[in-house]
Amino acid sequence: MAIIITDECINCGACEPECPNTAIYEGADDWRYKDGTKLKGKVVLPDGTEVDADAAQNPISDDIYYIVASKCTECKGFHDEPQCAAVCPVDCCIPDDKHVETEETLLNRQAFLHNE
């Protein structure tokens, strides 16, 4: 499953540089699929959706840091645990029950984001 940042976030920013997928963004910041990945131009996501990896996407949160679920791999393929959760001083990086995924799915996403 992906990780989410709860509204207990104090906006310290400790999590953002730790994400190997650049899936964490400051509140109100646009995000892109290409950020921190090898994706560029028109790509078809594993779920079949076609997107422009270079296009800015609307922020998921305007107030606190947020994690883009379709870029989150829970650090599978990089680390033994989600690094955002490991460094968060207020423990607000938690599993997202709305995005439950298998380890295989997360590893496939990691390969998709970085080996295209």
N, CA and C of each residue as an Amber inpcrd file, in Angstrom:
protein
   348
   0.8390000  -1.1820000   0.0000000   0.0000000   0.0000000   0.0000000
   0.8750000   1.2330000   0.0000000   0.3540000   2.2990000  -0.4550000
   1.0840000   3.5580000  -0.4520000   1.0880000   4.1210000   0.9760000
   1.9150000   5.0990000   1.1780000   1.9840000   5.8010000   2.4510000
   1.2610000   7.1330000   2.2740000   0.5960000   7.6010000   3.3250000
  -0.0150000   8.9250000   3.3110000   0.5900000   9.7580000   4.4350000
   0.4540000  11.0540000   4.2960000   0.8660000  11.9760000   5.3450000
  -0.4080000  12.5380000   5.9540000  -0.5660000  12.3400000   7.2480000
  -1.7840000  12.7790000   7.9290000  -1.7290000  14.2680000   8.2360000
  -2.8640000  14.7950000   8.6610000  -2.9300000  16.2310000   8.9460000
  -2.1830000  16.6240000  10.2240000  -1.5420000  15.6540000  10.8870000
  -0.6660000  15.9810000  12.0110000   0.6870000  16.5070000  11.5270000
   0.9040000  16.4980000  10.2110000   2.1520000  16.9710000   9.6110000
   2.4800000  18.3770000  10.0950000   3.7400000  18.5890000  10.4940000
   4.1730000  19.9100000  10.9570000   4.9510000  20.6600000   9.8680000
   4.9260000  20.1200000   8.6400000   5.5850000  20.7520000   7.4970000
   7.0810000  20.9720000   7.7050000   7.7290000  20.0090000   8.3520000
   9.1670000  20.1500000   8.5900000   9.9800000  19.8280000   7.3420000
   9.4100000  19.0160000   6.4280000  10.0970000  18.6890000   5.1930000
  11.1230000  17.5730000   5.3010000  11.2340000  16.9140000   6.4420000
  12.2300000  15.8530000   6.6110000  11.9980000  14.6970000   5.6410000
  10.7740000  14.4310000   5.2980000  10.4270000  13.2840000   4.4570000
  10.7860000  13.4820000   2.9810000  10.6280000  14.6810000   2.4920000
  10.7390000  14.9390000   1.0510000  12.0480000  14.4560000   0.4340000
  13.2160000  14.8050000   0.9770000  14.4540000  14.3630000   0.3280000
  14.7350000  12.8670000   0.4890000  14.0280000  12.2100000   1.3760000
  14.2530000  10.7830000   1.6200000  13.5760000   9.8810000   0.5970000
  12.6070000  10.4030000  -0.1520000  11.8190000   9.5820000  -1.0640000
  12.6050000   9.2750000  -2.3410000  12.8930000   7.9920000  -2.6050000
  13.6600000   7.6430000  -3.8020000  12.8710000   7.7960000  -5.1020000
  11.5710000   8.0110000  -5.0020000  10.7220000   8.1710000  -6.1810000
  10.2760000   9.6120000  -6.4030000  10.7090000  10.5160000  -5.5480000
  10.2270000  11.8870000  -5.5700000   8.6910000  11.8890000  -5.6180000
   8.1050000  11.1340000  -4.7030000   6.6430000  11.0440000  -4.6120000
   6.0830000  11.9840000  -3.5560000   6.9530000  12.6790000  -2.8310000
   6.5280000  13.5730000  -1.7550000   6.7410000  15.0160000  -2.1980000
   5.7000000  15.8100000  -1.9960000   5.7330000  17.2130000  -2.4150000
   5.2230000  18.1100000  -1.2860000   5.7290000  19.3290000  -1.2660000
   5.2470000  20.3110000  -0.3080000   3.8320000  20.7300000  -0.6830000
   3.0220000  20.9810000   0.3140000   1.6510000  21.4070000   0.0790000
   1.5760000  22.5490000  -0.9180000   0.6100000  22.4930000  -1.8140000
   0.3390000  23.4840000  -2.8580000   1.3020000  23.4080000  -4.0420000
   2.3350000  22.5670000  -3.9690000   3.2570000  22.4210000  -5.1020000
   2.6770000  21.4490000  -6.1320000   2.7820000  21.8150000  -7.4150000
   2.4290000  20.8880000  -8.4870000   3.4160000  19.7250000  -8.4690000
   3.0120000  18.6020000  -9.0440000   3.8950000  17.4520000  -9.1580000
   3.8710000  16.9310000 -10.5860000   4.8880000  16.1420000 -10.9270000
   4.9960000  15.5530000 -12.2660000   5.4580000  14.1060000 -12.1320000
   4.9960000  13.2610000 -13.0350000   5.4560000  11.8810000 -13.0540000
   6.9540000  11.7990000 -13.3160000   7.4970000  12.7400000 -14.0910000
   8.9220000  12.6970000 -14.4460000   9.8350000  13.0190000 -13.2670000
   9.3310000  13.6970000 -12.2580000  10.1630000  14.1010000 -11.1240000
  10.7720000  12.8810000 -10.4440000  12.0910000  12.7760000 -10.4740000
  12.7900000  11.7050000  -9.7930000  12.6630000  10.3350000 -10.4380000
  12.1430000  10.2830000 -11.6600000  11.9710000   9.0050000 -12.3500000
  12.6120000   9.0990000 -13.7380000  12.5500000   8.0110000 -14.4860000
  13.0450000   8.0270000 -15.8660000  11.9190000   8.2760000 -16.8600000
  10.7240000   8.5410000 -16.3650000   9.5850000   8.7590000 -17.2540000
   9.7060000  10.1110000 -17.9380000   9.2940000  10.1590000 -19.2160000
   9.2500000  11.4350000 -19.9330000   8.2510000  11.3110000 -21.0690000
   7.6520000  12.4380000 -21.4170000   6.6810000  12.4540000 -22.5080000
   5.4510000  11.6220000 -22.1990000   4.8000000  11.1600000 -23.2640000
   3.5910000  10.3400000 -23.1170000   3.9730000   8.9370000 -22.6350000
   3.3510000   8.5060000 -21.5450000   3.5800000   7.1620000 -21.0170000
   2.2450000   6.5390000 -20.6350000   2.2100000   5.2200000 -20.6500000
   1.0390000   4.4910000 -20.1910000   1.3880000   3.8990000 -18.8290000
   0.6490000   4.3120000 -17.8170000   0.8730000   3.8240000 -16.4670000
   0.4780000   2.3580000 -16.3560000   0.9790000   1.6660000 -15.3440000
   0.6260000   0.2490000 -15.1780000  -0.8780000  -0.0220000 -15.1220000
  -1.6700000   0.9640000 -14.7050000  -3.1270000   0.7680000 -14.6540000
  -3.8050000   1.0350000 -15.9940000  -2.9920000   1.3650000 -17.0410000
  -3.5330000   1.5880000 -18.3730000  -3.8200000   3.0400000 -18.7110000
  -3.6890000   3.9300000 -17.7540000  -3.9340000   5.3480000 -17.9730000
  -2.7730000   5.9710000 -18.7360000  -3.0800000   6.7520000 -19.7850000
  -2.0380000   7.4580000 -20.5180000  -1.8900000   8.8560000 -19.9380000
  -0.6540000   9.2420000 -19.6500000  -0.3780000  10.5570000 -19.0810000
   0.8370000  11.1650000 -19.7750000   0.9720000  12.4690000 -19.6210000
   2.1730000  13.1700000 -20.0540000   3.0470000  13.3240000 -18.8170000
   4.1490000  12.6010000 -18.7560000   5.0140000  12.6160000 -17.5800000
   5.5920000  13.9950000 -17.2990000   5.6620000  14.8470000 -18.3120000
   6.2360000  16.1800000 -18.1530000   5.2120000  17.2110000 -17.6750000
   3.9330000  16.8790000 -17.7410000   2.8750000  17.8370000 -17.4120000
   2.7010000  18.0000000 -15.9120000   2.4970000  19.2310000 -15.4990000
   2.2380000  19.5100000 -14.0870000   0.8670000  18.9750000 -13.6980000
   0.8240000  18.3250000 -12.5420000  -0.4190000  17.8000000 -11.9840000
  -0.8070000  18.6570000 -10.7850000  -2.0970000  18.7410000 -10.5210000
  -2.5740000  19.5440000  -9.4010000  -2.1260000  18.9620000  -8.0630000
  -1.8120000  19.8270000  -7.1060000  -1.4200000  19.3460000  -5.7780000
  -2.5410000  18.5260000  -5.1330000  -2.1550000  17.5350000  -4.3690000
  -3.1190000  16.7130000  -3.6400000  -3.5240000  17.4050000  -2.3460000
  -2.6410000  18.2340000  -1.8150000  -2.9280000  19.0040000  -0.6020000
  -2.3840000  20.4090000  -0.7790000  -3.1070000  21.3620000  -0.2510000
  -2.6320000  22.7390000  -0.2860000  -1.9530000  23.1390000   1.0220000
  -2.1550000  22.3510000   2.0710000  -1.7290000  22.7630000   3.4040000
  -0.4950000  22.0400000   3.9410000  -0.3800000  20.7470000   3.6440000
   0.7070000  19.9520000   4.2070000   1.4000000  19.1640000   3.1000000
   2.5670000  18.6260000   3.4330000   3.2520000  17.7440000   2.4920000
   2.3220000  16.5990000   2.1240000   2.4810000  16.0750000   0.9170000
   1.6280000  14.9740000   0.4730000   2.4340000  13.9830000  -0.3540000
   1.8960000  12.7630000  -0.4680000   2.5320000  11.6890000  -1.2130000
   1.6310000  11.3080000  -2.3850000   2.1900000  11.2370000  -3.5780000
   1.4680000  10.8070000  -4.7660000   1.4480000   9.2760000  -4.7520000
   0.2780000   8.7010000  -4.5400000   0.1580000   7.2420000  -4.3890000
   0.6640000   6.4930000  -5.6160000   0.4510000   7.0290000  -6.7970000
   0.8650000   6.3280000  -8.0170000   2.3770000   6.3710000  -8.2460000
   3.1090000   7.1010000  -7.3880000   4.5690000   7.1060000  -7.4450000
   5.1870000   6.4330000  -6.2190000   4.3790000   6.1710000  -5.1990000
   4.8870000   5.5970000  -3.9520000   5.0760000   4.0920000  -4.1000000
   6.2490000   3.6140000  -3.6980000   6.5390000   2.1770000  -3.7010000
   6.8440000   1.6800000  -2.2940000   6.5730000   2.5120000  -1.2900000
   6.9420000   2.2040000   0.0920000   8.4340000   1.9150000   0.2020000
   9.1950000   2.4570000  -0.7160000  10.6510000   2.3030000  -0.8030000
  11.0840000   0.8890000  -1.1880000  10.1360000   0.0490000  -1.6380000
  10.4940000  -1.3010000  -2.1020000  11.4770000  -1.1660000  -3.2650000
  12.4780000  -2.0110000  -3.2650000  13.5100000  -1.9500000  -4.2940000
  14.6370000  -0.9940000  -3.9480000  14.4650000  -0.2290000  -2.8590000
  15.4830000   0.7190000  -2.4150000  15.8990000   0.4730000  -0.9670000
  14.9030000   0.3550000  -0.0830000  15.1480000   0.2570000   1.3580000
  14.2300000  -0.8020000   1.9800000  14.5370000  -1.1760000   3.2070000
  13.7450000  -2.1830000   3.9160000  12.4630000  -1.6220000   4.5210000
  12.3740000  -0.3050000   4.6280000  11.1780000   0.3300000   5.1990000
  10.9720000   1.6800000   4.5300000   9.7480000   2.1960000   4.5830000
   9.4960000   3.5270000   4.0190000  10.3350000   4.5860000   4.7440000
  11.1540000   5.2710000   3.9890000  12.0630000   6.2450000   4.5820000
  11.3540000   7.4740000   5.1300000  10.2270000   7.8380000   4.5310000
   9.4760000   8.9900000   5.0460000   9.0280000   8.7170000   6.4770000
   8.5240000   7.5040000   6.7210000   8.0720000   7.1310000   8.0640000
   9.2470000   7.0570000   9.0330000  10.3840000   6.5890000   8.5340000
  11.5550000   6.4340000   9.3960000  12.0800000   7.7760000   9.9150000
  11.9570000   8.8420000   9.1140000  12.5100000  10.1370000   9.5210000
  11.4730000  11.1090000  10.0740000  10.2040000  10.7990000   9.9710000
   9.1600000  11.7290000  10.4030000   9.1820000  11.9130000  11.9240000
   9.3600000  13.1430000  12.3830000   9.4450000  13.3680000  13.8320000
   8.0950000  13.2640000  14.5570000   6.9950000  13.3000000  13.8270000
   5.6760000  13.2360000  14.4830000   4.8830000  12.0070000  14.0490000
   5.5310000  11.0660000  13.3870000   4.8950000   9.8050000  12.9760000
   3.6030000  10.0030000  12.1940000   3.6230000  10.9170000  11.2390000
   2.4120000  11.1730000  10.4440000   2.4810000  10.5380000   9.0540000
   3.5340000   9.7890000   8.7500000   3.6370000   9.0450000   7.4990000
   3.2150000   7.6100000   7.8120000   2.0080000   7.2680000   7.3860000
   1.4210000   5.9770000   7.7640000   0.8870000   5.2530000   6.5270000
   0.6780000   3.9310000   6.6230000   0.0930000   3.1990000   5.4940000
  -1.2880000   3.7430000   5.1340000  -1.5510000   3.8250000   3.8360000
  -2.8180000   4.3380000   3.3200000  -3.7510000   3.1580000   3.0430000
  -4.7480000   2.9870000   3.8750000  -5.6930000   1.8820000   3.7270000
  -6.4740000   1.9450000   2.4190000  -6.4840000   3.0860000   1.7510000
  -7.2030000   3.2240000   0.4810000  -6.3690000   2.7560000  -0.7100000
  -5.0780000   2.4950000  -0.4790000  -4.1780000   2.0610000  -1.5500000
  -3.3840000   0.8400000  -1.1100000  -4.0780000  -0.2520000  -0.8400000
  -3.4260000  -1.4920000  -0.4290000  -2.9050000  -2.2040000  -1.6670000
  -1.5990000  -2.5110000  -1.6700000  -0.9680000  -3.1500000  -2.8230000
   0.0000000  -4.2300000  -2.3570000   0.2190000  -5.2110000  -3.2110000
   1.1430000  -6.2860000  -2.8890000   2.5830000  -5.8170000  -3.0790000
   3.5070000  -6.5690000  -2.5000000   4.9210000  -6.2550000  -2.6890000
   5.2870000  -6.3520000  -4.1660000   4.7100000  -7.3300000  -4.8630000
   4.9670000  -7.4800000  -6.2970000   4.5350000  -6.2290000  -7.0700000
   3.3700000  -5.6860000  -6.7450000   2.8820000  -4.4710000  -7.4030000
   3.8230000  -3.3050000  -7.1310000   4.2720000  -3.1800000  -5.8940000
   5.1690000  -2.0840000  -5.5400000   6.5190000  -2.2140000  -6.2470000
   7.0450000  -3.4330000  -6.3260000   8.3130000  -3.6490000  -7.0370000
   8.1600000  -3.4170000  -8.5360000   7.0250000  -3.8040000  -9.0920000
   6.7630000  -3.5330000 -10.5120000   6.6890000  -2.0290000 -10.7640000
   6.0800000  -1.2860000  -9.8470000   6.0100000   0.1720000  -9.9880000
   7.4080000   0.7720000  -9.9160000   8.2160000   0.2830000  -9.0020000
   9.5810000   0.7800000  -8.8740000  10.3330000   0.5720000 -10.1860000
  10.1890000  -0.6140000 -10.7710000  10.8540000  -0.9010000 -12.0470000
  10.3050000  -0.0080000 -13.1520000   8.9970000   0.1960000 -13.1890000
   8.3860000   1.0520000 -14.1920000   8.8900000   2.4930000 -14.0970000
   8.9550000   3.0160000 -12.8860000   9.3760000   4.4110000 -12.6890000
  10.8510000   4.6490000 -13.0150000  11.6730000   3.6220000 -12.8200000
  13.1150000   3.8510000 -12.9230000  13.8200000   3.1040000 -14.0490000
  13.1290000   2.1960000 -14.7210000  13.8200000   1.4110000 -15.7480000
  13.2350000   1.5680000 -17.1330000  12.3940000   2.5480000 -17.3560000
  11.7920000   2.7390000 -18.6820000  12.8490000   3.1670000 -19.6780000
